[in-house]
Amino acid sequence: MPRPAPSSVTSRAVAPARGEPVAPRTAPSDGRPAAAPGRPPDCARCRRAVRVPTTDRDRLDDPEAVAGLVVPLLGAADREHCVAVMLDTKHRVLEAITVSVGSLDHTFMSPREILRDALLANAAAVVVAHNHPSGDPEPSRDDERVTRRIVEAGRVVGVEVLDHLVVGGGTWVSLARRGLV
């Protein structure tokens, strides 16, 4: 039996269950591979860079400077948000990225997602911040546990995690000051 021409192989795909032809997956125009059928699109499109009000790329040398940047971003949010502030080697702000938006009492803070964004931004360091819509900035055990995981993962990939701030009710707590970073 003769082999089909290459153009006919690439012009259609075969569904594995019944052998019926299905429409080929087309890639987005920016060159990324298309999402698999039944899967959500690439989450990078869901992420958004936060406009950071900085003057000449401010240095974030202490928790107060970080709080001055993230408290206005997170303070009034009605759901938990996780923001990562990417910094260069002199701890100047490169960008701030909303990593996740959660529910009333939790948000997903994956070391993988935070550090992937840091590596893509060519950041030497990162500061993580999230809010507690309840207004109480006291970190939970889970906040402490995920901070340790992010710090350890940062060591592995060479991105220094300088701090993790928990914002609530216009105030904040630095986990670095508590010795967790």
HUMOCOR-V533023 format. One line per field, one symbol per residue. ss: DSSP state (2 for helix, 1 for strand, 0 for the rest). phi: phi as a letter, one per 40 degrees, with the letter a starting at -180 (. if undefined). burial: b if it has 16 or more other C-alpha atoms within 10 Angstrom, else e. A space follows every 50 residues. Layout:
ss=???
phi=???
burial=???
This chain:
ss=00000222220011000000110000000000000000000022200111 00000000100022222222222200000011111110000111111111 10000000002222222222000011111110000000002222222222 2222222001111111110011110000000
phi=.ccccdcccccabbcccbgccbcccbcdccgcccccdgbccdcdcccacc cbcbbffdcbcadcccccccdccbdbccbcbbbbbcbccbgcccabbcca bbbcbaacbcddcccccccccfccaabbaabbdcgcccccccdccccccc cccccccgbcccabbbbaggbabcccccgcb
burial=eeeeeeeeeeeeeeeeeeeeeeeeeeeeeeeeeeeeeeeeeeeeeeeeee ebeeeeebbbeebeebbebbbebbbbbebbbbbbbbbbeebbbbbbbbbb beeeebbebbbebbbebbbebebbbbbbbbbbbeebbbbeeebeebbbeb bbbbeeeebbbbbbbbbbbeebbbbbeeeeb
